[in-house]
Amino acid sequence: MKTNFEKVDNLNGLITMDIEKADYAEHVEKELKDFRKKANMPGFRPGQVPIGLIKKRFGTEVKAEAVDKLIREKLYGYIRDEKLNILGEPLPNEEKTPKTDFEVQDDFTFVFDVALAPEIDAKLTKKDKVDYYTINVDDDMIEKQVQSYASRNGQYTKVEQYEPKDMVKGLLAEVDKKGNPVEGGVQVEGAVMLPDYMKNDKEKAKFDGAKVNDVITFNPSKAYNGSEVELASLLRLKKEEVADKKGNFTFQVEEITRYQPAPVDQNLFDHIFGEGKVKSEEEFRARIKELLADQFSKDTEFKFMLDLRSHLMKRVGKVEYPEQMLKRIMRLNNPDKDEAFVEEHFEKSLEELTWQLIKEQLTEQFEIKLEQNDVLEAAKSIAKMQFAQYGMMEVPEEMLENYAQEMLKKKDQTEGLVTRAIEQKIAEKAKETVKLNEKTVSLDEFNKMFKD
């Protein structure tokens, strides 16, 4: 078997494969003999069908499959061995490939078009300057986080007098214009309301300073701006049953409940960080500052990669690609999409392709080797951030490990984690190589960078 590469120009190439009978004959014979052992044809016992009949009936099909398998194995092996830097996959060149007839031919020639990766220079040196931002963790930020933990771990307590945001519970009864109970009217025992969420300020104000056992007369329909959905929920009726419930109701307060944030004390410290790990409010705030700084470091690393990408994309400049070949590949990879889809997304795909080539060159420059543990650590890092969003700051290593392993079972997530792990390694090496233009900014200033 002979394989030859011809460079058509700087961006396109041809791979020609000449296949002779000797290249696949042994495989075909083996397949036919194996097939004979299983063949079940009328007039013959199983495994006793003459090999000549097997070849006549199935020889062409087996030959075609053997040649196809040979091409797939040898074509990509040749590309790898010859270190051809191609984009996408080889595609058959129907014009240059002679007509193939497996029934009569023993020797074959196949020609493939290949898109060649353009030459770029994305290697980093000390001459490259890239911004690197650090988010300042100030006292106000720490205080907000302390209050968030306290609020998240608070509890409801019963109080005697209503204040905004309190919840009230009591007997709700429909009354007439004189304030007397309506005969057969609506009565709701144990009705629960949050007056602070009423839409009408005048009705809402009727609850100000209310105490247990007070009776308040108000108009629920006005309170909720005529919303039939909210009125039906409050009166425990169907939506179509509240159309005529536009009048007043009395509400006898039986219970007032207020949500009280947890005290900033040892119980809260233990709940957030584990028993005995933090022993004072000063230590508590110091740990929060560390956590926020660690959390923001992930954001600054992300921003650094964006800036590094922008810097290198600008430095590399406009890259010339074999566009017709790449469009063919894009069409084949999106068989359910029309030509308009290809044209609409093509330029963006070239931008991503350029970034991919840059990352490949940096991976080679920094001799980055990705291990399975690197991908696992990337998964654990994401898991840790997700737990932190729910206030779980000290997650056992075993739990992180299990959560990460579940993520790695999903192919789409694994591919994203591999990309993340590689970019993290690139970022680490890049920071050691380039000149960092370090800046400390507030969180607001940092967030505004993503709005421009």
N, C-alpha and C positions, 0 to 999 in steps of 0.2 A: 504494500500500500504506500502511495506517495502523496505527500501533502506539501503544498507550496503556498507561500504568502507573497502577494504582489501589492506594493504600495501604489495606489492610483494617484493620490496626492497627499498632502499633509493631513487630511481629515478622513480619507476613505481608503479602504483596502479590499482586496479579494483573496479569499482562501479557496484553493482548488484541491479537491481530494479525488485521486484516481484509485479506484477499488477494483482489485482483480478477484477472480473466483477463489484463489488460494487463501485470500484474506478471511473468507467467511465460510468456506466449504465444510470445514471440520465442525463448525457450530451447527450448520444446517443438518449434517448427517446425524449428529447427536440428538437434535430436536426431533428429527423424523423417526429415529429409533425409539425415543421416549414416547412419541405419539403413537407408534405402532403398538407398544405395550398396553396402551389404554384404549386403542381404537376398538369400536364395536360396530362391525358392518355385517349386513345380511349375508349369510352363506359362509361365514368364517367364524371360527371360535375366537374368543377374546385373546388378543396378542398374537394371532396367527395370520393376520392379514398380510399378503405379500408386500414387501417393501416397495416394489415397483408400483403397485396400485396406490400405496400411501404417497409416494412421490408425485404420481400423476394427479392425485386429488388435492394434495396439500403442499406440494413442493414450492409452487410460486409464492404462496402466502408466507411460508416459512422463510423463503429466501428474502422476501421484501422486509420482513421483520428483522432478520439477521443483519441486513445491510443498514437498516435504520438504527439499530442498536449500536452497530460498529461506528456509524457516523457520530452519534451522540457521545460515545466514549472517546473517540480519537480526536474529534474536532475541539472539544474543550480541553483535552489533554495537550493538544498542540498549542493552543493559545496560552495555556499555563506554562508549558515548557519553554516556549519561545518568548515568554514575558511580553506578549502583545498587550498593550494598554488600550483595551477597547471599551466602548460605551454600549450599554445594553447587551443585546445578544446578536449573534450572526443571523442574517436572513438570507434565504435562498435567492440566488440571482437566476431568474427564469430565462432571461435572454441568453446568458452564457452557458447555462447547463444544458447539455445535449438531451434530446428526448429519451426518456427512460421507459423500457419495456421489460419488466422482470420475467415475463414468460419466455422471452427469446434471448435476452442478454445475459451474459455472465460477468462482463466487465462494465464498470460504470464510472462516470465522471460527474462530480457535483461541485458547483461553484457557489460560494457564499459571499455576500456583501458584509463588511464590518465597518462600524463607525470608530474611528481612531480618536482617542482622547487628545485634546490640544495640549501643547506645551505651555505651562504657566510657571511663574516663580512666586511662591507664597511662603518661602522659608523666612523665619523670623530671626532678627538680630537686635542688638542694642540700639540700632538706628531707628527701630520702630517705637513709636510713642503711643500709648493707649491709656485712656482715662480709667481710673479705678476709684470707685466711690465707697465711702464708709458712712453708714447712717448713724448719726449721733443719737444715742439712747439717753434722753434727758429725764429729769425728775417728773415732769408732767406725764410723760409716756409710762413711766414706772407706776405712778399713782393710778392712772387709768386701768392698768393691768391688775393692780391690787384690788381696785373696786370691782373689776370684772370677776375676779376669783371670788370675792366676797358675795357678790350678787348671785353668781352661779351656784353657790353652795349655801344660800340662805334658806329660810323656811317661812311658812305662813303662820301668823299668830293672830289670836282674836283680840280686838281692841274695842273700846267703848264709843269712840267718836270718829266719824268719817273724815278722811282726808283724800285728796285726789290720788288716783291709782288704786284705792282700796276696792275690795269686792264686798258687795252687800247681798244678804240673803234674807228673804222674808215672804210674807203673804201678799200677793198681788190680787186686787179685786176691782172689777169694773164698777164704776159709779155713774149716777146721772148728773145733770147740771147742778142739782142742789147738794151733791156730795153724798147721796144715799146709795146703798148697794143696789145694783140693777137686779131685779128678780130674774133668775135663770141666767144671769150674766156670767162672764168669765171669771173664774177664780183659780189662781195658780199657787199651790203651796210649795214652799221651798224654792221660789223663783230666785235666780241668781243674776246679778247685773254688775257691770263695771261702768258706773255713771260717767267716768272720765272719758269713755269712748262714745258718749252720746254726741250726735251731730249738732244739736241745737243748744246754744250756750245758756239760753234762758231756762230750759228744762233741766239742764245739767246743774245749774246753780242751786236748784231746789234741794239738792242733796248736801250742800256745803254745811259742815258742822253737825250733820245728823247724828243722833245717838241711838243706841239700842232701845227698842220699844217706841221710838218716834213713828208717827204716821205721816207720810208725805203724799200729797196729791200732785200728780203730774200727768202729762199727756204722752204716752209712749209713741204714738204715731208722729207727733211733732218732734219728739226727742230724736227719732231716727230718720227725720226728713221724709216720712212717708214710705220708707223702705218696707215693702210687704214681706220680703225674705227675713229681715231682722225682727219685724213685728211678729211674724208667725213663729219664729224660734223662741221669742220671749214668752208669748202667750200659749205656746205648745199647741198650736192649731195648724191646719193646712193652709197653704198660701191663699187659696181661693176663699177661705173662711174669714179672712181679716179685713176684707174690703169695707165693712161697716163699723170696724173698731177704731173710730177716729176720735172718740171722747176721752175723758179723764179716767184714771185708775188711781186707787190708793195703794200705797206700799207700806206695810208695817214692818219696820226693821227688826229682825230677829237676831241677826249676827253680822258683825263687821270684821272682815279678815284683811290683814295687811301683810304684804311680803316684806320680811326683814332680812337684809343682807347678813351674812355670817360675820361674827366679830373677827377682827384681825388678831387672832390669838393662836395658841399652840395647836388647837384642834384644826384650824384652817391650814397651818403650816404642815401638819402631819398628813392631812387629806391630800394636799397638792403634791408634796415632795416625798412622802413616806415618813413613817414614825421616827421621830428623833433626829432626822437629817438636817432640819433647820430649827434653831432653838430661840430665835429672837426675831423681832420685826426687822431689825437692821439686816440680819442674815437673809431673811425672807426677801427683802427688797434687792439685796445684792444678787441673790440667785435669779430673781426675775430679770435683773439687768443682764446677767449672763445669758439667760434663755432668749431674751429679745435680741441681743447682739448676735447670738448663734442663728436665730431665725432670720434676721436681716442679712446675715452673711450669705445665705442661700440666694437672697434677692440680688445682692451685690455681685455674686458670682455669675448669676444669670445676665445681669446688666453688662458685666465685663465681657462675656461671650458675645453679646449683641454688638458691643463696641469693637471687639476684636474682629468679628465678622465684617462689620461696616468698614473698618480700616483696611482689611485685606482685600475685600471686594473692590474698594476704590483703588487700591494699589495695583491689583491685577488688571483692572480696567476691562474694557470690552473684549470678550473672548469669542473667537470664531469657532463655530461648530458645524458639523455636517448636518445641516438642518433637515434636508429631505430624508436622510436616513433616519434621523431621530423622530421625525414625524411618522414614518412608517412603523417604527417600534411603538410609538405612542398609540397609534391606531390599533395595532395588534393587542396591546395591553388593555385597551378599552373597547372591546368589540361591541358593546351596547351603546356606545356614544357616537354622535355624528361628527361630521367634519368641523362644524362650528365649535364643538367642544375642544377639539385639538387646537384650532386657531386661537381660541379664547385663553387656553391654559398653557400654551406653548412657551411664551416668554417667561412666565413664572417658573416653569419646569427647568428652563435653561439657567435661571438664577440659582435655583436649588442645586442643579447639577454642578455649577461653578463652585458653590460652597462645599459640596461633597468632594470635589477634586482638591480643594484647598485643605480640607480636613485629612484627606488621604496623604497629601504631601507632608503635613505637619506630623501625622502619625508616624510616617517614615523618618522624618527629621529627628523626632524625639525618641525614636525606637520604642514606641508604645506597644506593649503586649497586654492584651486584655485577657484576664483570667476569669473563671467562673465566679470566684469570690468577689471580683470587682462588680459584677452584675448584681450579685446578691446584696452587696453593701449599698448599691444604688437603690434597690428595692426597699431595703430596711430604712434608708434615709427618707424615702417617700412615706413609708408606713409611720415613721416617727412623727413626721409633720402632720399627718392625718390624725393621729392620736392627740397631738398637741392642740388641734383645733377644738377638741372636746374636753380640754382641760387636763388630759392625762399626760403629765410631764415626765413621770418616772415609770416607763413601761418596762416590764421584765424582758430581758434579752430573749428568753424562750418564746414569748408572745410575738416579739418583733420578727424573730426567725420564722415562725409559723406563718405569720401574715405575709412575709416576703416570699416564702416558698409557694404560697397560693397564687401570688401575682405572677410568678415565673411559670406557672402551668398554662397561662394564657399567651398564645403566640404573639398577638398584637401588642400586649403589654411587654413581653420579653424583648421584642424588637425596639420598642421605645426605651427600655432600660439599657440595652446595649449602646444605643446612640448616646444616652445620658452619661453612661460610664466612660465612654470614649471622650466625650466633650469635657468631662470633669478632668480627665488626665491631660488633655490638651491644655486646658486652662491652667492647671498647676505648672506645667512646663513653660507655658507662655509667660506667666508672671515672673518666672525666674530668668527669662530671656530678654523680654522687651523692657523699655524704660517706662515705668508706671508713673502716670501723672495723677498722683493721689489727691483726693479731695474729700473733705468731710462735709456732709450736708444733712439737713433735717429730713424727716420722713416725708413731709409735704413737698419739699423741693425734689426729693427723689421720685416721688409718685408723679409729679408734674412732667418729668422727663418722658413718661410713657403716654402722655396726652398730646404731645406735640405732633 
